[in-house]
Amino acid sequence: MPKLACWSCGRQIYTVAPLEALFREERRCPRCGAFLNSDRRDLEQRLSIRRQNPAADPGPPVGDGERRAEQRRRARRRKPVS
């Protein structure tokens, strides 16, 4: 399902036909009357995964639980509201 966008007012419109198959009046935005364009955000722009952990840093150990459990606070930070 093609997704069209009005670059003037920002409205997004879902259609069942591609932009090229619409009539001239159907290519206009119902809100402001400007011509619609294909939504640039519709397509996936990334060609590869951006962030990956390197093989040398596998992350935290799975079986040991949280690494900094002993550094957690044992006492309350604030006094209870009375």
Sequence and secondary structure as in RCSB ss.txt:
>XXXX:A:sequence
MPKLACWSCGRQIYTVAPLEALFREERRCPRCGAFLNSDRRDLEQRLSIRRQNPAADPGPPVGDGERRAEQRRRA
RRRKPVS
>XXXX:A:secstr
  EEE TTT  EEE SS GGGS TGGGB TTT  B EE GGGS   SS S    TT   S STT  TTGGGS  S
 SS    
